């Protein structure tokens, strides 16, 4: 059971519920359920009960394990204690505790295998077989029965050591040979995940639950690679880029850039928008002297707009000397750049394509 407090109307928050498939199977929050207090149930695929008294809504995961991702809007650094106070009131507990009843017998302990990048790369099918035991082919997942039969034919069976059958050398060679083409297919899908717009890839569809993916496993994999735990477009629209508006690679060691939002074409949101800078090599945040990793709409009062009302962000590795540029500086890495524009609780114009993000311009 997940219980949330009443949160002021101006503050956006969301709780995204995601299964082991990385399907988003439900939302709690400003857009989905409002900012009032409430309690919500999250059940696994084998649960058959009715909605308990005092519960606003039940959500069902297709897998035995699921993840709840809490996002709470921070207006400014000075707002951090307010956010912490809200977070302290979020509550997760078993149904028995919620109902004030004795706890049932504990589930059998799960002996999770050790894993690191090298181990995962050496035995990916073994880890897959282990995880499939928590993803029964029941309910909506019954559509996977034919797929699981194909898995079994190459020794991948839920909860069994891999391979579960004897594989010939030719079988093993074929599986190894399939990895590179599969990775290339995922990479190609990632490059076309959304609509190309002025160097950006604008993603307004194709992320969500099982019905959204509709059996397109390459799409699901591309979303996981490009930004695992991404929101549904109704909750957040993403624009990602490694290129300027002329489709040249963004590189902070070679050039400075600007991103200008016209006064009448700011990102259309019900909550807020942000532009975040990442290292193009690692996709991690950039260490910088002003500890600024993004620019977002709550920062607008401290940013400098042009006389026509437009907003220009200055994207470069070195701190600008001009006061206006310095105020609007988004520090970049000394090398390849990866940027993400996020629109939380987007308006219809962001979803239907009537608003599009402006391109990033090279200045030198």
C-alpha positions in Angstrom: 0.0 0.0 0.0 1.3 3.4 -1.0 -0.1 6.4 0.9 0.6 10.0 -0.1 -0.1 13.3 1.7 -2.0 16.3 0.5 0.4 18.4 -1.5 -0.1 22.0 -2.5 -1.7 22.4 -5.9 1.3 24.3 -7.3 3.7 21.5 -6.7 3.9 18.6 -9.2 4.5 15.1 -8.0 4.1 11.6 -9.4 4.6 8.0 -8.4 5.3 5.9 -11.5 4.7 2.1 -11.1 6.9 0.0 -13.3 7.0 -3.8 -13.7 10.1 -5.9 -14.3 9.3 -5.8 -18.0 9.8 -2.0 -17.6 6.2 -1.5 -18.5 4.6 1.5 -16.7 1.4 0.0 -15.3 0.0 2.9 -13.3 0.5 6.4 -11.9 -0.3 8.2 -8.7 0.1 12.0 -8.7 -0.8 15.5 -9.8 -1.9 14.5 -13.3 -3.3 11.0 -12.7 -5.0 11.3 -9.2 -4.6 14.9 -8.1 -2.8 16.4 -5.2 -5.1 15.3 -2.5 -4.1 12.7 0.1 -4.9 9.1 -0.6 -3.8 5.4 -0.4 -3.3 3.1 -3.3 -2.7 -0.6 -3.6 -0.1 -2.4 -5.7 -0.7 -6.1 -6.2 1.2 -8.8 -8.0 -0.1 -11.1 -10.8 -1.4 -13.8 -8.4 -3.5 -11.5 -6.2 -7.2 -12.1 -6.4 -8.7 -9.9 -3.7 -11.2 -7.1 -3.8 -10.2 -3.5 -3.3 -9.8 -3.0 0.5 -11.8 -0.3 2.3 -10.0 3.0 2.5 -8.0 2.4 -0.7 -8.5 4.8 -3.6 -7.4 2.5 -6.3 -5.7 -0.8 -7.0 -2.9 -1.3 -9.5 -1.8 -4.7 -10.7 1.8 -5.6 -11.8 2.4 -8.4 -14.3 5.5 -9.3 -12.3 6.1 -10.3 -8.7 8.5 -7.4 -8.2 7.8 -3.8 -9.2 9.2 -0.4 -8.7 7.6 2.8 -7.5 9.5 5.9 -8.6 8.6 9.0 -6.7 9.2 12.4 -8.2 8.5 15.6 -6.2 9.1 19.0 -7.7 11.8 21.2 -6.2 11.2 24.9 -6.8 14.7 26.1 -5.8 17.6 25.0 -3.6 15.9 26.9 -0.7 12.8 24.7 -1.2 14.7 21.5 -0.3 13.4 21.2 3.3 9.8 21.5 2.0 10.4 18.6 -0.4 12.0 16.5 2.4 9.0 17.2 4.6 6.7 15.9 1.8 8.9 12.9 1.2 8.8 12.0 4.9 5.0 11.6 4.6 5.1 9.2 1.7 4.4 5.8 3.1 4.7 2.2 1.8 3.5 -0.8 3.9 2.1 -4.3 3.4 -1.7 -4.7 3.2 -1.8 -6.4 6.6 -0.2 -3.4 8.3 -2.5 -1.1 6.5 -5.5 -3.1 7.7 -4.1 -3.5 11.2 -4.1 -7.3 10.8 -1.5 -10.0 11.6 1.1 -10.4 8.8 0.8 -13.5 6.7 3.6 -16.1 6.5 6.6 -14.6 4.8 7.3 -15.4 1.2 10.2 -17.7 0.4 13.5 -15.9 0.4 14.9 -15.0 -3.0 18.6 -15.9 -3.5 19.6 -13.1 -5.8 22.7 -13.9 -7.9 25.7 -11.7 -7.8 26.0 -9.4 -10.8 28.2 -6.8 -12.3 28.8 -5.7 -15.9 31.3 -8.4 -16.7 29.1 -11.2 -15.2 26.0 -9.9 -17.0 27.8 -9.8 -20.3 29.2 -13.3 -19.8 25.8 -14.9 -18.9 22.9 -12.7 -20.0 20.6 -15.6 -20.7 21.3 -17.1 -17.2 20.1 -13.8 -15.6 17.1 -13.7 -17.9 16.1 -17.2 -16.9 16.4 -16.3 -13.3 14.2 -13.2 -13.6 11.5 -15.0 -15.7 10.4 -17.0 -12.6 9.0 -13.7 -11.3 7.1 -13.0 -14.5 4.4 -15.6 -14.9 2.6 -15.9 -18.2 -0.8 -15.2 -16.6 -3.3 -12.4 -17.2 -2.2 -9.9 -19.9 1.2 -11.7 -19.9 -0.4 -14.9 -21.3 0.4 -13.5 -24.7 4.0 -14.4 -24.0 3.4 -18.2 -23.9 4.6 -18.6 -27.6 7.6 -16.5 -26.9 8.5 -18.5 -23.7 8.3 -21.7 -25.8 10.8 -20.2 -28.2 13.0 -19.3 -25.2 12.8 -22.9 -23.9 13.9 -24.3 -27.3 17.3 -22.6 -26.8 17.6 -23.4 -23.1 16.0 -20.3 -21.5 13.4 -21.5 -18.9 12.0 -19.6 -15.9 14.0 -20.3 -12.8 16.2 -22.9 -14.3 20.0 -22.7 -14.9 21.0 -21.8 -18.4 21.0 -23.7 -20.6 18.2 -25.9 -19.4 18.8 -28.3 -22.4 21.9 -29.5 -24.2 22.9 -27.0 -26.8 25.2 -27.9 -29.7 28.2 -25.9 -30.7 26.2 -24.6 -33.7 23.4 -23.5 -31.3 25.8 -21.6 -29.1 27.5 -20.0 -32.1 24.2 -18.9 -33.5 23.2 -17.3 -30.2 26.5 -15.4 -30.0 26.2 -14.3 -33.6 22.7 -12.9 -33.0 23.9 -10.5 -30.3 25.6 -7.9 -32.5 22.7 -7.6 -35.0 20.3 -7.3 -32.1 22.3 -4.5 -30.6 22.4 -2.8 -34.0 18.7 -3.1 -34.3 18.2 -1.5 -30.9 20.6 1.3 -31.7 18.8 2.0 -35.0 15.4 2.0 -33.2 16.8 4.4 -30.6 17.9 6.8 -33.4 14.3 6.8 -34.7 12.5 6.6 -31.4 10.7 9.9 -31.9 10.3 12.6 -34.5 13.4 14.4 -35.8 13.0 18.1 -35.1 15.9 20.6 -35.6 18.5 18.0 -34.4 16.3 16.8 -31.5 14.5 13.4 -31.3 11.1 14.3 -29.9 9.4 11.4 -28.2 5.6 11.8 -27.8 4.5 8.1 -28.1 5.7 4.6 -27.8 6.4 4.5 -24.0 4.0 3.0 -21.5 2.4 -0.3 -20.7 2.2 -3.7 -22.5 -0.6 -2.4 -24.8 1.6 0.6 -25.8 4.5 -1.6 -26.9 2.2 -4.1 -28.5 4.9 -6.8 -28.8 7.6 -4.5 -30.2 10.4 -5.7 -28.1 13.0 -3.7 -30.0 11.1 -0.5 -29.1 10.9 -1.6 -25.4 14.7 -2.3 -25.4 15.5 1.0 -27.1 13.5 2.9 -24.5 15.3 1.0 -21.7 18.7 1.8 -23.3 17.9 5.4 -24.1 16.3 6.2 -20.7 15.2 3.3 -18.5 12.2 4.2 -16.3 11.0 6.8 -18.8 7.6 8.3 -18.2 4.5 7.8 -20.4 4.2 10.7 -22.8 1.1 11.9 -21.0 3.2 12.3 -17.9 6.4 13.6 -19.6 7.5 14.4 -23.1 11.2 14.0 -23.9 13.4 15.5 -26.5 16.9 14.1 -26.7 19.8 15.3 -28.8 23.5 14.9 -29.5 23.3 17.2 -32.5 22.8 20.9 -33.3 20.1 22.2 -35.6 22.4 21.5 -38.6 22.8 17.9 -37.5 26.4 18.4 -36.5 27.6 16.6 -33.4 27.5 18.7 -30.2 31.0 19.0 -28.7 31.9 21.4 -25.9 35.6 21.1 -26.7 35.0 22.4 -30.2 32.2 25.0 -30.0 29.8 27.1 -28.0 26.0 26.9 -28.6 22.8 28.6 -27.9 19.2 27.4 -27.4 16.5 30.1 -27.8 12.9 29.7 -26.8 10.7 32.4 -28.4 8.4 34.3 -26.0 5.3 32.8 -27.5 6.7 29.3 -27.7 8.0 28.3 -24.3 7.7 24.5 -23.7 3.9 24.0 -23.0 3.4 22.3 -19.7 0.9 22.0 -16.8 3.8 21.4 -14.4 7.3 22.4 -15.4 10.0 21.9 -18.1 13.8 21.4 -17.8 16.9 21.2 -20.0 19.5 18.9 -18.5 23.2 18.6 -19.6 25.0 15.2 -19.7 28.4 14.0 -20.6 28.0 12.5 -24.1 30.3 9.6 -23.3 28.8 8.5 -20.0 25.3 10.1 -20.0 26.2 11.3 -16.5 25.9 14.8 -15.1 28.7 17.3 -15.5 30.8 18.6 -12.6 31.0 22.4 -13.0 32.0 25.4 -10.9 28.4 26.7 -10.3 26.8 23.3 -9.6 24.3 23.9 -12.3 23.2 20.7 -14.1 20.0 21.9 -15.7 17.9 24.9 -16.4 14.2 24.7 -15.7 11.1 26.8 -15.7 11.1 27.4 -11.9 14.4 29.2 -12.5 12.8 31.7 -14.9 12.7 34.6 -12.4 16.6 34.5 -12.1 17.2 34.1 -15.8 17.7 37.0 -18.2 15.2 37.3 -21.1 15.7 39.3 -24.3 13.7 42.5 -24.9 11.4 40.5 -27.1 10.6 38.1 -24.3 12.6 35.2 -25.7 14.9 33.1 -23.5 18.4 32.1 -24.7 20.5 29.5 -22.9 24.2 29.6 -23.4 25.7 26.1 -23.7 29.5 26.0 -23.4 32.3 24.6 -21.2 33.8 27.9 -20.1 31.9 30.4 -17.9 30.8 33.4 -19.9 32.0 36.9 -19.0 28.9 38.7 -20.2 26.5 39.0 -17.3 23.4 38.0 -19.3 25.1 35.0 -20.8 26.5 34.1 -17.4 23.0 34.2 -15.8 21.7 31.8 -18.6 24.8 29.5 -18.7 24.3 25.8 -18.9 27.7 24.3 -18.3 28.8 21.8 -20.9 31.5 19.1 -20.9 34.8 19.4 -22.5 33.8 16.9 -25.2 30.7 15.2 -26.6 27.3 16.6 -25.3 24.1 14.8 -24.6 21.0 16.9 -23.7 17.5 16.1 -22.7 14.5 18.5 -22.7 11.8 17.3 -20.4 8.2 18.5 -20.3 6.4 17.3 -17.2 2.6 17.0 -17.5 2.7 18.3 -21.1 -0.1 20.2 -22.6 -1.9 18.9 -25.7 0.2 21.1 -28.0 3.3 19.2 -27.0 1.7 15.9 -27.6 0.0 16.6 -31.0 3.0 18.2 -32.6 1.7 21.8 -32.8 4.6 22.8 -30.5 8.1 21.8 -31.5 11.4 22.4 -29.7 13.8 25.0 -31.3 17.2 23.8 -32.6 20.5 24.3 -30.8 22.7 26.8 -32.8 26.5 26.7 -33.0 28.0 30.1 -32.2 31.7 29.5 -32.7 
